[in-house]
Amino acid sequence: MWRHLNRLLLWSVFASVTCRKAVLDCEAMNTNEFPSPCLDSKTNVVMKGQNVSMFCSHKNKSLQITYSLFRHKTHLGTQNGKGEPAIFNLSITEAHESGPYKCKAQVYSCSKYSRDFNFTIVDPVTAPVLNIMVIQTETHRHITLHCLSVNGSLPINYTFFEKHIAISPAISKYDRESAEFKLTRKNPGEEEEYRCEAKNRLPDYAAYSQTVTMPSTGGDSCPFCLKLLLPGLLLLLLVIILILAFWILPKYKARKAMRNNVPRDCGDTAVEVGIYANIHGKQAKEGSVPEVGSRPCVSTAQDEAEHSQELQYATPVFQEVAPREQEACDSYKPGYVYSELNF
């Protein structure tokens, strides 16, 4: 029995010494080696549905520490680590999941809590719309750029770009209104490309407008003139050709038809119609010039289809006249005497 009492006494003494040592160690760690842990994340601004990582760390790298993460009073997870921070991966899907979060670090019976950590939930911006107003002069362009994103948490910062080069500082808008930027350019010989960027507090997230291209002016000429005038000139030329074709051609045909319908004088034009009386031959046979019967002189007007339209008949009367002196001409043929022809 004395042996049993001795064992019990020794156990109680050992337990008392151990508890006292633990209390002393905890007090020593509280003052020197075991400060409060630190809870942090790469960003405190997130959007709904975003995955985040939270880091719980301690300055003491030699202790085996148990880390626990809490949101309000809800326990989210526990990890053990020594010299390395504990990493907790979360997904922020609702507004109440923004915080506050706390980290608990525990060694033996000693535990410490970090400060509260909260996330800020921000709606991302949508692609902005870029509008351009241009006032053209002979030598310069006065350009006004407007950029607006209709969605996204305020404030929103707008930046304007020419091609890939920023041409404006960040313009912050705390209301849902467009940012404006004015610039003046000499009339360029090349096309100009503009776009704008919209960005709020979300890190590594920005939205860009579509690129708007300004055509070159070609020196002092007005913008868009060449592209607009060339089709117009071609159309005007085509209209003029059609008008000439449908207006002048019928008049030409009518004038030609009238010229063909005019009666021809059989005695005046030797090329078209000629009536010759061989009086010399007649006198040799008959001795006198009889009245020549109805010998038709025909003038025929024909249309383009070679159909006869009009016939005119004339009855010539031959009379003997005194012989005239022979006129010198290239077409004179000896043996022929011309008589006067009366209608």
C-alpha positions as CSV (number, residue, x, y, z in Angstrom):
1,M,0.0,0.0,0.0
2,W,2.9,2.4,0.8
3,R,4.2,1.6,-2.7
4,H,0.9,2.6,-4.2
5,L,0.9,5.9,-2.3
6,N,4.4,6.7,-3.3
7,R,3.6,6.2,-7.0
8,L,0.6,8.5,-6.6
9,L,2.7,11.1,-4.9
10,L,5.4,11.0,-7.5
11,W,2.8,11.3,-10.3
12,S,1.2,14.3,-8.7
13,V,4.5,16.0,-8.2
14,F,5.5,15.4,-11.8
15,A,2.2,16.7,-13.2
16,S,2.4,19.8,-11.0
17,V,5.9,20.5,-12.2
18,T,4.9,19.9,-15.9
19,C,1.9,22.2,-15.7
20,R,3.9,24.9,-14.0
21,K,6.6,24.6,-16.7
22,A,4.0,24.8,-19.4
23,V,2.5,27.9,-17.9
24,L,6.0,29.4,-17.6
25,D,6.7,28.5,-21.3
26,C,3.4,30.0,-22.5
27,E,4.1,33.2,-20.5
28,A,7.6,33.3,-22.0
29,M,6.3,32.8,-25.5
30,N,3.6,35.5,-24.9
31,T,6.2,38.0,-24.2
32,N,9.0,37.0,-26.5
33,E,8.6,34.2,-29.0
34,F,4.9,33.9,-29.8
35,P,3.4,37.2,-31.1
36,S,0.0,37.3,-32.9
37,P,-0.1,35.7,-36.4
38,C,-0.6,37.7,-39.6
39,L,-3.5,37.0,-42.1
40,D,-3.1,38.4,-45.6
41,S,-4.1,37.9,-49.3
42,K,-2.6,39.0,-52.6
43,T,-5.6,41.3,-53.0
44,N,-8.4,42.6,-50.9
45,V,-10.6,43.6,-53.9
46,V,-12.4,40.8,-55.6
47,M,-15.4,40.1,-57.8
48,K,-18.1,37.6,-57.2
49,G,-17.1,34.1,-58.1
50,Q,-13.4,34.8,-57.8
51,N,-11.0,32.3,-56.2
52,V,-8.7,33.7,-53.6
53,S,-5.9,32.5,-51.4
54,M,-5.4,33.6,-47.8
55,F,-2.0,33.3,-46.0
56,C,-1.7,32.8,-42.3
57,S,1.9,33.2,-41.1
58,H,3.9,33.6,-37.9
59,K,7.2,35.3,-37.2
60,N,8.5,32.4,-35.2
61,K,9.9,29.9,-37.8
62,S,11.1,27.3,-35.3
63,L,7.8,26.3,-33.7
64,Q,5.4,23.7,-34.9
65,I,2.2,25.8,-35.1
66,T,-1.3,24.8,-35.8
67,Y,-3.2,27.4,-37.9
68,S,-7.0,27.7,-38.0
69,L,-9.1,30.0,-40.2
70,F,-12.4,31.5,-39.2
71,R,-15.0,33.6,-40.9
72,H,-17.1,35.3,-38.2
73,K,-17.4,32.3,-35.9
74,T,-17.4,29.7,-38.6
75,H,-14.3,27.4,-38.7
76,L,-13.1,27.0,-42.2
77,G,-10.0,24.8,-41.9
78,T,-6.9,23.9,-40.0
79,Q,-3.3,23.3,-41.1
80,N,0.0,22.6,-39.4
81,G,3.2,24.3,-40.4
82,K,6.7,25.2,-39.3
83,G,8.5,28.1,-40.8
84,E,6.0,28.3,-43.8
85,P,2.7,30.1,-43.9
86,A,-0.5,28.1,-44.1
87,I,-2.5,28.7,-47.3
88,F,-6.3,28.6,-47.4
89,N,-8.0,28.6,-50.8
90,L,-11.5,30.1,-50.9
91,S,-14.1,31.2,-53.4
92,I,-16.1,34.4,-52.9
93,T,-19.5,33.9,-54.3
94,E,-21.8,36.0,-52.0
95,A,-21.6,39.3,-50.3
96,H,-21.5,37.9,-46.8
97,E,-18.4,35.9,-47.7
98,S,-16.4,39.1,-47.8
99,G,-15.4,38.8,-44.1
100,P,-14.3,39.4,-41.5
101,Y,-11.7,36.6,-41.4
102,K,-9.4,35.6,-38.6
103,C,-6.4,33.3,-38.2
104,K,-5.6,31.4,-35.0
105,A,-2.1,30.2,-34.3
106,Q,-1.7,27.6,-31.5
107,V,1.3,26.1,-29.8
108,Y,0.6,23.7,-26.9
109,S,-2.0,25.5,-24.8
110,C,-1.0,28.9,-26.1
111,S,-3.0,30.5,-28.9
112,K,-3.1,33.9,-30.6
113,Y,-5.5,35.5,-33.1
114,S,-4.7,37.7,-36.0
115,R,-6.4,41.0,-36.9
116,D,-9.6,40.9,-38.9
117,F,-9.3,40.8,-42.7
118,N,-12.1,41.8,-45.1
119,F,-12.5,41.6,-48.9
120,T,-14.1,44.3,-51.0
121,I,-16.5,43.0,-53.7
122,V,-16.4,45.0,-56.9
123,D,-18.4,44.5,-60.1
124,P,-16.1,44.4,-63.1
125,V,-16.3,47.0,-65.9
126,T,-17.7,46.1,-69.3
127,A,-16.2,47.0,-72.6
128,P,-16.5,50.8,-73.0
129,V,-17.8,52.6,-76.1
130,L,-15.6,55.1,-77.8
131,N,-17.1,58.1,-79.7
132,I,-15.1,60.6,-81.8
133,M,-16.1,64.1,-82.8
134,V,-13.9,65.8,-85.5
135,I,-13.8,69.4,-86.5
136,Q,-11.8,69.7,-89.8
137,T,-9.9,72.7,-90.9
138,E,-7.5,73.2,-93.8
139,T,-4.4,72.3,-91.9
140,H,-5.6,70.6,-88.6
141,R,-8.0,68.2,-87.0
142,H,-9.6,69.1,-83.7
143,I,-10.6,65.7,-82.2
144,T,-12.7,65.1,-79.1
145,L,-12.8,61.6,-77.7
146,H,-15.6,60.3,-75.4
147,C,-15.3,56.9,-73.5
148,L,-18.0,55.3,-71.3
149,S,-18.5,52.0,-69.6
150,V,-22.1,51.4,-68.7
151,N,-21.4,48.7,-66.1
152,G,-18.9,48.3,-63.3
153,S,-18.3,49.6,-59.8
154,L,-17.3,53.2,-59.4
155,P,-14.9,54.9,-59.6
156,I,-13.7,54.0,-63.1
157,N,-10.4,55.2,-64.6
158,Y,-10.4,55.9,-68.3
159,T,-7.2,56.1,-70.5
160,F,-7.1,56.9,-74.2
161,F,-4.7,55.3,-76.6
162,E,-3.5,56.1,-80.1
163,K,-2.7,52.7,-81.5
164,H,-0.8,51.2,-78.6
165,I,0.5,54.4,-77.0
166,A,-1.3,56.1,-74.2
167,I,-2.1,59.8,-75.1
168,S,-3.9,60.8,-71.9
169,P,-3.5,60.3,-68.2
170,A,-6.0,58.2,-66.2
171,I,-9.2,60.2,-66.0
172,S,-11.3,59.1,-62.9
173,K,-15.0,59.2,-63.0
174,Y,-17.0,58.8,-59.7
175,D,-20.3,59.2,-61.6
176,R,-21.7,57.2,-64.5
177,E,-20.6,59.7,-67.1
178,S,-18.2,59.6,-70.1
179,A,-14.6,60.7,-69.9
180,E,-13.6,63.3,-72.4
181,F,-10.2,64.1,-73.9
182,K,-9.4,66.7,-76.6
183,L,-6.4,66.8,-78.9
184,T,-5.3,68.6,-82.1
185,R,-3.5,66.9,-85.0
186,K,-2.1,68.2,-88.2
187,N,-3.8,66.6,-91.2
188,P,-2.0,63.3,-91.4
189,G,-1.0,61.3,-94.4
190,E,-1.7,58.0,-92.6
191,E,-4.7,56.5,-90.9
192,E,-5.1,57.1,-87.2
193,E,-6.4,54.4,-84.7
194,Y,-7.9,55.3,-81.3
195,R,-9.3,53.2,-78.5
196,C,-9.9,53.6,-74.7
197,E,-9.4,51.6,-71.6
198,A,-11.8,51.3,-68.6
199,K,-10.5,50.1,-65.3
200,N,-11.7,50.2,-61.7
201,R,-10.2,48.8,-58.4
202,L,-10.1,45.2,-59.6
203,P,-6.4,44.4,-60.0
204,D,-5.2,43.0,-63.3
205,Y,-8.5,43.5,-65.0
206,A,-9.3,46.1,-67.6
207,A,-11.8,46.4,-70.6
208,Y,-11.0,48.0,-73.9
209,S,-13.2,49.6,-76.5
210,Q,-13.2,48.7,-80.2
211,T,-10.6,50.4,-82.3
212,V,-11.9,53.4,-84.2
213,T,-10.0,54.3,-87.4
214,M,-9.7,57.8,-88.8
215,P,-8.8,57.8,-92.5
216,S,-6.0,59.9,-93.8
217,T,-6.9,63.3,-95.3
218,G,-4.2,63.2,-98.0
219,G,-2.7,66.5,-97.2
220,D,-5.0,69.6,-97.4
221,S,-8.0,67.7,-98.7
222,C,-11.0,67.1,-96.5
223,P,-11.4,63.7,-94.8
224,F,-13.5,61.1,-96.6
225,C,-13.6,63.3,-99.7
226,L,-11.8,60.8,-102.0
227,K,-13.8,57.8,-100.9
228,L,-17.1,59.7,-101.2
229,L,-16.5,61.6,-104.4
230,L,-15.1,58.8,-106.5
231,P,-18.3,56.6,-106.6
232,G,-20.4,59.8,-107.1
233,L,-18.3,60.9,-110.0
234,L,-18.6,57.4,-111.6
235,L,-22.4,57.5,-111.1
236,L,-22.7,61.0,-112.6
237,L,-20.7,59.9,-115.6
238,L,-22.9,56.9,-116.2
239,V,-26.0,59.0,-115.9
240,I,-24.6,61.5,-118.5
241,I,-23.9,58.6,-120.9
242,L,-27.4,57.2,-120.6
243,I,-29.0,60.7,-121.1
244,L,-26.9,61.2,-124.3
245,A,-27.7,57.7,-125.5
246,F,-31.5,58.0,-125.1
247,W,-31.8,61.7,-126.1
248,I,-29.4,62.3,-128.9
249,L,-29.8,58.9,-130.7
250,P,-33.6,59.3,-131.4
251,K,-33.0,62.8,-132.7
252,Y,-30.3,61.6,-135.0
253,K,-32.5,58.9,-136.3
254,A,-35.4,61.3,-136.9
255,R,-33.2,63.8,-138.7
256,K,-31.8,61.1,-140.9
257,A,-35.3,59.9,-141.8
258,M,-36.4,63.4,-142.7
259,R,-33.4,63.9,-144.9
260,N,-34.3,60.6,-146.7
261,N,-37.9,61.7,-147.2
262,V,-37.1,65.1,-149.0
263,P,-38.0,64.9,-152.8
264,R,-35.1,65.0,-155.1
265,D,-35.0,67.3,-158.3
266,C,-34.2,65.1,-161.3
267,G,-32.7,67.9,-163.3
268,D,-30.6,69.6,-160.8
269,T,-28.3,66.9,-159.5
270,A,-26.4,65.1,-162.2
271,V,-25.1,62.5,-159.8
272,E,-28.5,61.3,-158.4
273,V,-30.8,61.5,-161.5
274,G,-30.1,62.6,-165.0
275,I,-32.1,62.4,-168.2
276,Y,-30.2,62.8,-171.4
277,A,-31.7,63.1,-174.9
278,N,-29.5,61.9,-177.7
279,I,-30.9,64.4,-180.2
280,H,-28.2,63.7,-182.8
281,G,-29.1,60.1,-183.0
282,K,-32.8,60.8,-183.2
283,Q,-32.3,63.4,-186.0
284,A,-30.3,61.0,-188.1
285,K,-33.1,58.4,-188.0
286,E,-36.3,60.5,-187.8
287,G,-35.3,63.9,-189.1
288,S,-37.1,65.8,-186.3
289,V,-37.5,65.7,-182.6
290,P,-40.8,64.2,-181.8
291,E,-42.4,64.7,-178.5
292,V,-41.0,62.1,-176.2
293,G,-43.7,60.2,-174.5
294,S,-44.1,59.9,-170.9
295,R,-40.6,59.1,-169.8
296,P,-40.6,58.9,-166.1
297,C,-38.0,60.6,-163.9
298,V,-38.3,58.7,-160.7
299,S,-37.2,60.0,-157.3
300,T,-37.6,57.4,-154.7
301,A,-37.2,58.1,-150.9
302,Q,-36.3,55.0,-149.0
303,D,-36.0,54.4,-145.4
304,E,-33.3,52.4,-143.6
305,A,-35.1,49.1,-144.2
306,E,-34.9,49.7,-148.0
307,H,-38.7,49.9,-148.5
308,S,-40.1,52.4,-151.0
309,Q,-42.1,55.2,-149.4
310,E,-42.9,57.7,-152.2
311,L,-42.7,57.8,-156.0
312,Q,-42.8,61.0,-158.0
313,Y,-43.2,61.0,-161.8
314,A,-42.3,63.8,-164.3
315,T,-43.1,64.1,-168.0
316,P,-40.2,65.8,-169.8
317,V,-40.7,67.9,-173.0
318,F,-37.8,68.2,-175.3
319,Q,-37.3,71.2,-177.6
320,E,-34.7,71.8,-180.2
321,V,-32.3,74.5,-179.4
322,A,-29.5,76.2,-181.2
323,P,-26.2,74.6,-180.9
324,R,-23.9,76.2,-178.4
325,E,-20.3,76.6,-178.4
326,Q,-18.6,73.6,-177.0
327,E,-17.6,74.3,-173.5
328,A,-14.3,72.9,-172.4
329,C,-14.8,70.4,-169.6
330,D,-13.3,67.1,-168.7
331,S,-16.6,65.2,-168.9
332,Y,-17.4,66.4,-172.5
333,K,-18.2,63.5,-174.9
334,P,-18.3,64.3,-178.7
335,G,-21.4,63.4,-180.6
336,Y,-23.9,64.4,-177.9
337,V,-26.1,67.5,-177.8
338,Y,-28.0,68.4,-174.7
339,S,-31.5,69.9,-174.9
340,E,-33.4,72.0,-172.4
341,L,-35.8,70.0,-170.3
342,N,-39.0,71.7,-169.2
343,F,-41.5,70.2,-166.6
